[in-house]
Amino acid sequence: MRYTRVVIVDDEIPMLESLRLFPWQTHGFELAGEARNGREALELCRQTAPAIVVTDIVMPGMDGIRLTYALKEWNPNLQVILLTCHSDFDYIRQALVSGASDYLLKGTYSEEDLLDTLNKTRSKINKTMPAEPEVRYEISRAIRLIHERMHEPLSLTEIAQEVSLSANHFGILFRKETGEYFQDYVKKVRMDKAAELLRNSTLKVYEIAQSVGIPNYRYFTDVFCKHFHKTPREYRGI
């Protein structure tokens, strides 16, 4: 069963403890982590790539509304459920304008209300996210492009455009499918190709560096040493 990943955010420990006790996995969700403020939550989301964030609005440093703006800029498909003590409609409207998909009133919502809101939010995700076969096709295309163009400068934004995905969304999907960050994967492909050329060709080291897209000889040698713990010449056995 594939669980929908959720991050919870609140500066009040009793509220975090209450959310933590919700039977997430029973209902097809995975609690991916928790944070005490907006800045901490933003970093946690970058590390765990959740599909849903449940966050308090009033928090020190970065409140829930500012966090929502930041999260939606980072990943437009990420869904945010806001927890608020305010029943004032104008305040709630401001929260929803920030990009939140729904809200719950603190102290009045039940476990059933939380589950219903989570399920409605998950339905929105299923409508906006590409189907799994489509995702795998786009990531496969991206990987093929990386191998074909490793001799050129490569950026996540450029490849994302090539496969018709937003940069943030592509970065999340790429890591999910490959288990690696985009730039780490590109570096690995370049180093593996460089190693192959060192073993099986008579090209000079600087020529190999150019052929794998790292024309700066000194930088290429530094990256190669960190990857293989040998200089290119040592790897070749010279």
Phi, psi and omega in degrees: 000133179267121181271148174272121186281136183230138171247137178248143185223122176195140179274355179262117183300317179302324180290319177298317180296321178296315179294323180298328183279350177298136182285074187303306186293330178303327184255012175088022178242156176237125176282105187275344180163171179220152182222159184258350179204174186295317182295318177297321180294320181298317178293319179298319180295323177295331181277324188254345179049062178286165175267332183226140172240127175255114188225143171294154177275312186270108179215154178289153176081279177236114182281178185295327180290314177295323176298318180299315177303315182294319181293319181290329175291321180289316180215099184301337182273350179290136183257138183238130173249122183264139174256126184222147173270352186269130175259000179294127186297319182298323180291318179295320179299319177300320180296318181289327177297330180295345179119000178294147181271337182193176179213160175226141178274121180300140175084349181238338183281150179257174177299324179294322177296317179298315181297317180297319180293319178298317181293320177296321180292321178297324178297322177296321179298315181298332180279329185265333181277144177296152175297151186305314179300324179293318178301311182296326178294315181294320179291323176298319176299317180298317180296319178297319179296321179299315180292322181288329188245022184298339180281353180254161170298133182236136176231152178302317182299317181297312181292323177301317178297321181298326182257014173062043175232153174292153184300314181296314181296317180299316181300318180293313181295321181297315180294322180296319184279326184257340184081007182224152171291152184306307184295326177294321180293316179300316180299317180297317179300316180296318181291322178296320178292320179298318179297319178298318180291325177295324181283322194242010179223170177254013178298145176287160186301318181293330177290322177295318179303315179295322184289341178253016171084018177233079187291342178282108186301314183296317180293319177302314180298320180296314180296317181298317180298318180294328183281315186250356181060029175212152172286161177305320180292319176297320179297321180286342178090020179268000000 
